[in-house]
Amino acid sequence: MILSGTVLVDSSTIMENSAVIVSDSEITALGERDSILSQYPDHNEHSYDILMPGLVGSHIHSVQSLGRGMSDDQELLDWLFDYVLPMESTLTADEMEVAARLGYLELIETGTTTVIDHLSVSHAERAFEAAGDMGIRGILGKVLMDQRSPDGLLEETEAALSETEELIKQYHGAFDDRIRYAVTPRFAVSCSEACLRGARELADAYDGVRIHTHASENHGEIETVEADTGKRNIHWLHEVGLTGEDVVLAHCVWTDESERELLAETGTHVTHCPSSNMKLASGVAPIVDYLDRNINVALGNDGPPCNNTLDPFTEMKQASTLQKVDQLDPTVAPVETIFEMATINGANAAGFDRVGKLKPGWRADIVGLSTDTTRATPLHDVLSFIVFAARGEDVQFTMVDGNVLMENGDVVVADADSVRESAATVAESLDLSEARAQAQEQKP
Ligand SMILES: [Zn+2]
């Protein structure tokens, strides 16, 4: 297949009137359009205004999609214990799959090709199957919760870890290696020391398995960990093995100097989720400082109950503008940096090589955008448009590993209407009252 248009190779290279050749799962050639067309006369040409690397959603909760709009304007603990945890504990296996499919549909529609996806405690296999079936790339994991958790989510440590190991055996490297495993403790508050150390052991036992958890999102969490362990959260995570080049920590809003040094020294990846941090009033993560320390910072939407969309373009704009207003300096978090966070930094965090740029020999994870809109006119600067003006609906084409997932604005790997219809039906039928009453007993 020939894909032609203005090609955004990476944050520093933009090639107008160009084309890429996709053969099987890879980009095999990139060059000036006329030259590519004459070299490959028997390939079909598909043209889009802008072609760019697929975006990486480095902290996503696909299975929380049914909670979109259910819990706005809430305190974090009310949000979690009155809505999100009761919802997760209530969903049946079929409903979990409906939720995951809705999440992946939105991601594919809006240009995300790789996810780091924090699932739920139960029925994780249904999300793995949905992700594999719909063709997205990602590292996914069943959530671990073995303390301070409501019934329906609380598990025995050994049972939780052994189910994780079964899922690793089943899905790590599945679907042509598009799907890999991340061991995902929810956060230190809801996981015992044995659980956290067990997560590290599993990641060490299976090549390429990563660890993904929430860390230092808000003050209550940090105080609880400190009361439990006598340590700052990142120091505690480090002590039990949850730092390092195979670890992705979501948020890291509240870290002190010694914790930041530790993140940098250990090569731990950080995912910034600006919409979630703003909506839940968690605070402003020190992203400019992290980047100055050469910490790899990626970008994520978090879940629909705290965002309320999985559109990655929203996140790029929020990431830049939030740092600017926080630092009172409009020169920080420039478009190039933000685009790298949303592409190559995310791919590095997820551990996928040859993902995040459009170059020969790299995997064919490509999105195509239309600029036939008022918000794209005039188009002084392609990267500026992508970070500050574009929206998910500008994405017309999504390809992962050389497979077309959406073409001319139509998702081809799922019946979008029926996914939305099922999701609306399940969401309407949800009754959280019993689970909510149970969750209250564990609310700190
Ligand atoms: Zn999250």
Boltz pocket constraint, residues with backbone or C-beta under 6 A from the ligand:
constraints:
  - pocket:
      binder: B
      contacts: [[A, 59], [A, 61], [A, 118], [A, 214], [A, 250], [A, 302], [A, 303]]
      max_distance: 6.0
